[in-house]
Amino acid sequence: MLRRCLVSSFVFVLTLSLAGGADWPRFRGPNGTGAVEGPLPDMDPAKPLWKTKLPGKGAGSPIVVNGKVYLQAASADGKTRTLVCVAAATGKIEWERDLTGEKAHIHAKNSLASGTPASDGTHIYCQWWDGSGVSLVAHDLTGKEVWRASLGGYKSQHGPGFSPMLHDGLVFVNVDDDQRAELVAFDAKTGEKKWIAPRKHVRACYSTPFVLERPGKPAELVLGTTTAITSYDPKTGKVNWEHVVAWPKEGMPLRVIGHPVYAAGLIVLYSGDGSGARYMTAIDPDKKTPAKVWELRKDTPYVPCVLTKGDRLFWIGDKGIATCADAKTGKALWAERVFDKSDVSASPVMVGDQIVMVSEAGEIAVVKADKEFAEPTKVALKERVFASPAVADGKVFVRGDAHLFCFGK
């Protein structure tokens, strides 16, 4: 169910220049951008580079580190959670590490393994749910457990789906369920809890923080949930600034799954729920008191994340309509239906100026990231997809219901 987005234009350009043939180390890749430079490989489902049967299901995305693909899975009976390591060049499963668990209630589009791992190149950090409580576990590159930290019980009508991220030697997790909300930082080497930042709770949210870096300013850890968009000092958890989300009086507060993006000097937050209600707002973080610049109340995404390129936003809505919008105003430059018969849960990824969108039915559409719409090319994977793709070393990795597909050379 859950997949989930982007960073300052300064860091964005720098990251892309480094990431074209580099790792995809967390949910949505480098700093959560969902984008890399380089040509998009041919994505013919009849001719993948390889296709590997997975030991279980999961809605979490793969990550790619040092030529290895890592992802989480769960057995059909719910008694086993598995960290899987796959060789990126061949698709061979190199090892599996199992943890015990139990079956528990989840949303129909969720799974028992919906978290995406994160890595600093020496360890793999996973959020594991055993059916009642959640924990953050560090594994070395052979799968051996190095440390484990309890995140407490987890109560949600949908089940968990949040993912860790790393910055400057710390691992961060946004633990936001139906009863509590808090952002927690751990020492990446030891698992020691460094700080905890309580947040106002309204509805369970699954968004992942990103690092905002702007010339002349210190790095900020930015998190958006139902209640607020907040900037933290990543070292201490001290709040730099906070914008409280003011919900329209006629509607209820909505759930945040995809994390905020930064474009045209604005931070954009988007949200929704199963009723079909949608809300997107952009704030100016440079104001003395960060203020709302624009808002949209329909035709925006709920589960899939938003991409940015220059001063434009690109997204695919949950019902299959793709949009390009001016980040400064929120005004749509175009909005076109891409998928007719299937919803969308996977977040799009961008390779150069090509955007890869995947429907739940496994239909893949490639749309150009331009201010004018061009008809996309489409192919059918013939396997259901809920996880967001990963891109690394000139390859695109797509996780289906039963297999991991790799396209590239």
For each residue, the residues with C-beta under 8 A, 3 or more apart:
1: 59 106 107 108 109 110 111 114 158 161 257 303 345 386
2: 59 110 114 158 161 162 206 257 303 345
3: 27 59 61 116 257 258 303 304 305 345 346 347 386 387 388
4: 27 28 163 206 207 208 257 258 259 303 305 347 388
5: 28 32 33 34 208 210 258 259 260 261 305 306 307 347
6: 12 28 31 32 33 34 35 210 260 261 262 263 306 307 308
7: 11 12 15 31 32 33 210 211 212 213 261 262
8: 11 12 212 213 214 262
9: 12 13 262 263 264 310
10: 13 14 213 214 215
11: 7 8 14 15 31 211 212 213
12: 6 7 8 9 15 16 33 35 262 308
13: 9 10 16 17
14: 10 11 17 18
15: 7 11 12 18 19 30 31 33
16: 12 13 19 20 30 33 35 36 37
17: 13 14 20 37
18: 14 15 22 30
19: 15 16 22 23 24 29 30 36 37
20: 16 17 36 37 38 394
21: 38 392 393 394
22: 18 19 30 36 392 393
23: 19 30 63 64 65 66 119 121 392
24: 19 29 30 36 62 63 64 65 390 391 392 397
25: 29 30 63 64 65 118 119 120 121 166
26: 29 30 31 32 63 116 117 118 119 163 164 165 166 208
27: 3 4 32 61 63 116 118 163 165 208 388
28: 4 5 6 32 33 34 61 208 259 305 347 388
29: 19 24 25 26 32 33 34 35 36 349 390 391 392
30: 15 16 18 19 22 23 24 25 26 33 36
31: 6 7 11 15 26 210 211
32: 5 6 7 26 27 28 29 165 208 210 259 305
33: 5 6 7 12 15 16 28 29 30 307 308
34: 5 6 28 29 305 307 347 348 349 350 388
35: 6 12 16 29 307 308 309 349 350 351
36: 16 19 20 22 24 29 30 350 351 391 392
37: 16 17 19 20 351 352
38: 20 21 351 352 394
39: 351 352 394
40: 43 351 352 354 356 366 396
41: 394 395 396 407 408 409
42: 47 407
43: 40 356 364 366 379 396 407
44: 47 48 379 407
45: 48 364 379 380 381 382 405
46:
47: 42 44
48: 44 45 51 405 406 407
49: 91 395 406 407 408 409
50: 90 91 405 406
51: 48 91 403 404 405 406
52: 86 91 92 93 403 404 406
53: 402 403
54: 57 58 71 73 84 399 402 403 404
55: 73 75 82 84 93 96
56: 73 74 75 76 80 81 82 113
57: 54 73 74 76 111 112 113 401 402
58: 54 71 72 73 74 111 112 113 114 387 399
59: 1 2 3 109 110 111 113 114 161 345 386 387
60: 71 72 111 113 114 115 116 117 161 163 387
61: 3 27 28 71 116 387 388 389 390 399
62: 24 69 70 71 86 116 387 390 397 399 404
63: 23 24 25 26 27 69 70 71 116 117 118 119 124 390
64: 23 24 25 67 68 69 70 88 390 392 393 395 397
65: 23 24 25 68 70 119 121 124 141
66: 23 121 141
67: 64 87 88 89 393
68: 64 65 85 86 87 88 94 141
69: 62 63 64 85 86 87 88 390 397 404
70: 62 63 64 65 83 84 85 86 117 119 124
71: 54 58 60 61 62 63 83 84 86 116 117 399 404
72: 58 60 81 82 83 84 113 115 116 117 126 128
73: 54 55 56 57 58 81 82 84 113
74: 56 57 58 78 80 81 82 101 111 112 113
75: 55 56 78 79 80 81 82
76: 56 57
77: 80 103
78: 74 75 101 102 103 104 112 131
79: 75 100 101 102 103
80: 56 74 75 77 98 99 100 101
81: 56 72 73 74 75 98 99 100 101 112 113 128 129 130
82: 55 56 72 73 74 75 96 97 98 99 113
83: 70 71 72 96 97 99 117 124 126 139 143
84: 54 55 70 71 72 73 93 95 96
85: 68 69 70 93 94 95 96 141 143
86: 52 62 68 69 70 71 91 92 93 94 404
87: 67 68 69 90 91 92 94
88: 64 67 68 69 392 393 395 397 406
89: 67
90: 50 87
91: 49 50 51 52 86 87 404 406
92: 52 86 87
93: 52 55 84 85 86 96
94: 68 85 86 87
95: 84 85 142 143
96: 55 82 83 84 85 93 143
97: 82 83 139 143 144 145
98: 80 81 82
99: 80 81 82 83 128 130 137
100: 79 80 81 130
101: 74 78 79 80 81 112 128 129 130 131
102: 78 79 130 131 132
103: 77 78 79 112 131
104: 78 112 129 131 132 159
105: 157 159
106: 1 110 111 112 158 159
107: 1 110 157 158 159
108: 1
109: 1 59 345 360 386
110: 1 2 59 106 107 114 158 159 161
111: 1 57 58 59 60 74 106 114 159 386
112: 57 58 74 78 81 101 103 104 106 129 131 159
113: 56 57 58 59 60 72 73 74 81 82 129
114: 1 2 58 59 60 110 111 159 160 161
115: 60 72 126 127 128 129 160 161 162 163 164
116: 3 26 27 60 61 62 63 71 72 163 388
117: 26 60 63 70 71 72 83 124 125 126 163 164
118: 25 26 27 63 124 125 163 164 165 166 171
119: 23 25 26 63 65 70 122 123 124 125 166
120: 25 123 125 166 188
121: 23 25 65 66
122: 119 140 141
123: 119 120 138 139 140 141 146 188
124: 63 65 70 83 117 118 119 138 139 140 141 143
125: 117 118 119 120 136 137 138 139 164 166 171 188
126: 72 83 115 117 136 137 139 164
127: 115 134 135 136 151 160 162 163 164 173
128: 72 81 99 101 115 134 135 136 137
129: 81 101 104 112 113 115 133 134 154 159 160
130: 81 99 100 101 102 133 134 135
131: 78 101 102 103 104 112
132: 102 104 153 154
133: 129 130 150 151 152 153 154
134: 127 128 129 130 150 151 152 153 154 160 175
135: 127 128 130 148 149 150 151
136: 125 126 127 128 148 149 151 164 171 173 186 191
137: 99 125 126 128 145 147 148 149
138: 123 124 125 145 146 147 148 171 188 191
139: 83 97 123 124 125 126 143 144 145 146
140: 122 123 124 143 144 146
141: 65 66 68 85 122 123 124
142: 95
143: 83 85 95 96 97 124 139 140
144: 97 139 140
145: 97 137 138 139 148
146: 123 138 139 140 191
147: 137 138 190 191
148: 135 136 137 138 145 191
149: 135 136 137 186 191 193
150: 133 134 135
151: 127 133 134 135 136 154 173 175 184
152: 133 134 175 180
153: 132 133 134
154: 129 132 133 134 151 160 175 177
155: 177 178 179
156: 159 160 177 178 204
157: 105 107 178 204
158: 1 2 106 107 110 161 204
159: 104 105 106 107 110 111 112 114 129 156
160: 114 115 127 129 134 154 156 177 206
161: 1 2 59 60 110 114 115 158 206 257
162: 2 115 127 173 174 175 176 206 207 208
163: 4 26 27 60 115 116 117 118 127 173 208
164: 26 115 117 118 125 126 127 136 171 172 173 208
165: 26 27 32 118 171 172 208 209 210
166: 25 26 118 119 120 125 169 170 171 172 188
167: 170 172 211 219 221 234
168: 219 234 235
169: 166 187 188 189
170: 166 167 185 186 187 188 194 234 235
171: 118 125 136 138 164 165 166 185 186 187 188
172: 164 165 166 167 183 184 185 186 209 221 234
173: 127 136 151 162 163 164 183 184 186
174: 162 183 205 206 207 208 209 223 225
175: 134 151 152 154 162 180 181 182 183 184
176: 162 180 181 182 199 201 204 205 206 207 225
177: 154 155 156 160 180 181 204
178: 155 156 157 203 204
179: 155 201
180: 152 175 176 177 201
181: 175 176 177 198 199 200 201 202 205 225 227
182: 175 176 196 197 198 199
183: 172 173 174 175 196 197 199 209 221 223 232 237
184: 151 172 173 175 193 195 196 197
185: 170 171 172 193 194 195 196 234 237
186: 136 149 170 171 172 173 191 192 193 194
187: 169 170 171 190 191 192 193 194
188: 120 123 125 138 166 169 170 171
189: 169
190: 147 187
191: 136 138 146 147 148 149 186 187
192: 186 187
193: 149 184 185 186 187 196
194: 170 185 186 187 237
195: 184 185 236 237
196: 182 183 184 185 193 237
197: 182 183 184 232 237 239
198: 181 182
199: 176 181 182 183 223 225 227 228 230
200: 181 227 228
201: 176 179 180 181 227
202: 181 226 227 253
203: 178 226 253 254 255 273
204: 156 157 158 176 177 178 255
205: 174 176 181 225 226 255 256 257
206: 2 4 160 161 162 174 176 256 257
207: 4 162 174 176 223 224 225 256 257 258 259 260
208: 4 5 26 27 28 32 162 163 164 165 174 259
209: 165 172 174 183 221 222 223 232 259
210: 5 6 7 31 32 165 221 222 259 260 262
211: 7 11 31 167 219 220 221 222 234
212: 7 8 11 219 220 221 222 231 262 267 285
213: 7 8 10 11 217 219 220
214: 8 10 217
215: 10
216:
217: 213 214 220
218: 233
219: 167 168 211 212 213 234
220: 211 212 213 217 231 232 233 234 240
221: 167 172 183 209 210 211 212 231 232 233 234
222: 209 210 211 212 229 230 231 232 260 262 267
223: 174 183 199 207 209 229 230 232 259 260
224: 207 228 229 230 256 259 260 267 269
225: 174 176 181 199 205 207 228 256
226: 202 203 205 245 253 254 255 256 271
227: 181 199 200 201 202 244 245 253
228: 199 200 224 225 242 243 244 245
229: 222 223 224 242 243 245 260 267 269 283 290
230: 199 222 223 224 239 241 242 243
231: 212 220 221 222 239 240 241 242 285
232: 183 197 209 220 221 222 223 237 238 239 240
233: 218 220 221 236 237 238 239 240
234: 167 168 170 172 185 211 219 220 221
235: 168 170
236: 195 233
237: 183 185 194 195 196 197 232 233
238: 232 233
239: 197 230 231 232 233 242
240: 220 231 232 233
241: 230 231 285 289 290
242: 228 229 230 231 239 290
243: 228 229 230 283 285 290 291 292
244: 227 228
245: 226 227 228 229 253 269 281
246: 292
247: 251 252 253 254 279
248: 251 279 297
249:
250:
251: 247 248 254 277 279 297
252: 247 273 277
253: 202 203 226 227 245 247
254: 203 226 247 251 271 272 273 277 278 279
255: 203 204 205 226 271 272 273 302
256: 205 206 207 224 225 226 259 269 270 271
257: 1 2 3 4 161 205 206 207 271 272 302 303
258: 3 4 5 207 270 301 302 303 304 305 306 347
259: 4 5 28 32 207 208 209 210 223 224 256 305
260: 5 6 207 210 222 223 224 229 267 268 269 270
261: 5 6 7 267 268 305 306 307 308 313
262: 6 7 8 9 12 210 212 222 266 267 268 308
263: 6 9 266 268 308 310 311 312 313 327
264: 9 311 326 327 328
265: 284 286
266: 262 263 282 283 284 285 293 327 328
267: 212 222 224 229 260 261 262 282 283 285 290
268: 260 261 262 263 280 281 282 306 313 327
269: 224 229 245 256 260 280 281 282 283
270: 256 258 260 278 279 280 281 300 301 302 306 315
271: 226 254 255 256 257 278 279 280 302
272: 254 255 257 276 277 278 279 300 301 302 303 318
273: 203 252 254 255 276 277 302
274:
275:
276: 272 273
277: 251 252 254 272 273
278: 254 270 271 272 296 297 298 299 300 301 302
279: 247 248 251 254 270 271 272 295 296 297 300
280: 268 269 270 271 295 296 300 330
281: 245 268 269 270 292 294 295 296
282: 266 267 268 269 292 293 294 295 327 330
283: 229 243 266 267 269 290 291 292 293
284: 265 266 287 290 291 293
285: 212 231 241 243 266 267 290
286: 265 290
287: 284 290 291
288:
289: 241
290: 229 241 242 243 267 283 284 285 286 287
291: 243 283 284 287
292: 243 246 281 282 283 295
293: 266 282 283 284 328
294: 281 282 329 330
295: 279 280 281 282 292 330
296: 278 279 280 281 299 300 330
297: 248 251 278 279
298: 278
299: 278 296 317 321 323 332 335
300: 270 272 278 279 280 296 315 317 323
301: 258 270 272 278 304 305 306 315 316 317 318
302: 255 257 258 270 271 272 273 278 317 318
303: 1 2 3 4 257 258 272 318 344 345 347
304: 3 258 301 315 316 317 318 344 345 346 347 348 388
305: 3 4 5 28 32 34 258 259 261 301 315 347 348 388
306: 5 6 258 261 268 270 301 313 314 315
307: 5 6 33 34 35 261 313 314 315 348 349 350 355 369
308: 6 12 33 35 261 262 263 312 313 314 327
309: 35 312 314 350 353 369
310: 9 263
311: 263 264 326 327 328
312: 263 308 309 324 325 326 327 333 369 371
313: 261 263 268 306 307 308 323 324 325 326 327
314: 306 307 308 309 322 323 324 325 348 350 355 367 369
315: 270 300 301 304 305 306 307 322 323 325 348
316: 301 304 320 321 322 323 338 339 344 348 357
317: 299 300 301 302 304 320 321 322 323 344
318: 272 301 302 303 304 343 344 345
319: 343 344
320: 316 317 337 338 339 340 342 343 344 359
321: 299 316 317 335 336 337 338
322: 314 315 316 317 335 336 337 338 355 357 365 367 373 376
323: 299 300 313 314 315 316 317 332 334 335 336
324: 312 313 314 332 333 334 335 369 370 371 373
325: 312 313 314 315 330 331 332 333
326: 264 311 312 313 329 330 331 333
327: 263 264 266 268 282 308 311 312 313 330
328: 264 266 293 311
329: 294 326
330: 280 282 294 295 296 325 326 327
331: 325 326
332: 299 323 324 325 335
333: 312 324 325 326 371 372
334: 323 324 371 372 373
335: 299 321 322 323 324 332
336: 321 322 323 373
337: 320 321 322 340
338: 316 320 321 322 357 365 367 376
339: 316 320 342 343 344 357 359 361 363 365
340: 320 337
341: 361
342: 320 339 359 360 361 363
343: 318 319 320 339 359 360
344: 303 304 316 317 318 319 320 339 357 358 359 360
345: 1 2 3 59 109 303 304 318 360 385 386
346: 3 304 357 358 359 360 385 386 387 388 389
347: 3 4 5 28 34 258 303 304 305 388
348: 34 304 305 307 314 315 316 355 356 357 358 388
349: 29 34 35 307 355 356 388 389 390 391 396
350: 34 35 36 307 309 314 353 354 355 356 369
351: 35 36 37 38 39 40 354 356 391 396
352: 37 38 39 40
353: 309 350 368 369 370
354: 40 350 351 366 367 368 369
355: 307 314 322 348 349 350 366 367 368 369
356: 40 43 348 349 350 351 364 365 366 389 396
357: 316 322 338 339 344 346 348 364 365 366 367 376
358: 344 346 348 362 363 364 365 381 385 389 398
359: 320 339 342 343 344 346 362 363 364 365 385
360: 109 342 343 344 345 346 384 385 386
361: 339 341 342 380 384 385
362: 358 359 380 381 382 383 384 385 400
363: 339 342 358 359 378 379 380 381
364: 43 45 356 357 358 359 378 379 380 381 398
365: 322 338 339 356 357 358 359 376 377 378
366: 40 43 354 355 356 357 376 377 378
367: 314 322 338 354 355 357 373 374 376
368: 353 354 355 374 376
369: 307 309 312 314 324 350 353 354 355
370: 324 353 373 374
371: 312 324 333 334
372: 333 334
373: 322 324 334 336 367 370
374: 367 368 370
375:
376: 322 338 357 365 366 367 368
377: 365 366
378: 363 364 365 366
379: 43 44 45 363 364
380: 45 361 362 363 364
381: 45 358 362 363 364 385 398 400 405
382: 45 362
383: 362 400 401 402 403
384: 360 361 362 400 401
385: 345 346 358 359 360 361 362 381 398 399 400 401
386: 1 3 59 109 111 345 346 360 401
387: 3 58 59 60 61 62 346 398 399
388: 3 4 27 28 34 61 116 304 305 346 347 348 349
389: 61 346 349 356 358 396 397 398 399
390: 24 29 61 62 63 64 69 349 396 397
391: 24 29 36 349 351 395 396 397
392: 21 22 23 24 29 36 64 88 395 397
393: 21 22 64 67 88 408
394: 20 21 38 39 41 408 409
395: 41 49 64 88 391 392 406 407 408 409
396: 40 41 43 349 351 356 389 390 391 406 407 408
397: 24 62 64 69 88 389 390 391 392 404 405 406 407
398: 358 364 381 385 387 389 404 405 407
399: 54 58 61 62 71 385 387 389 403 404 405
400: 362 381 383 384 385 403 404 405
401: 57 383 384 385 386
402: 53 54 57 383
403: 51 52 53 54 383 399 400
404: 51 52 54 62 69 71 86 91 397 398 399 400
405: 45 48 50 51 381 397 398 399 400
406: 48 49 50 51 52 88 91 395 396 397
407: 41 42 43 44 48 49 395 396 397 398
408: 41 49 393 394 395 396
409: 41 49 394 395
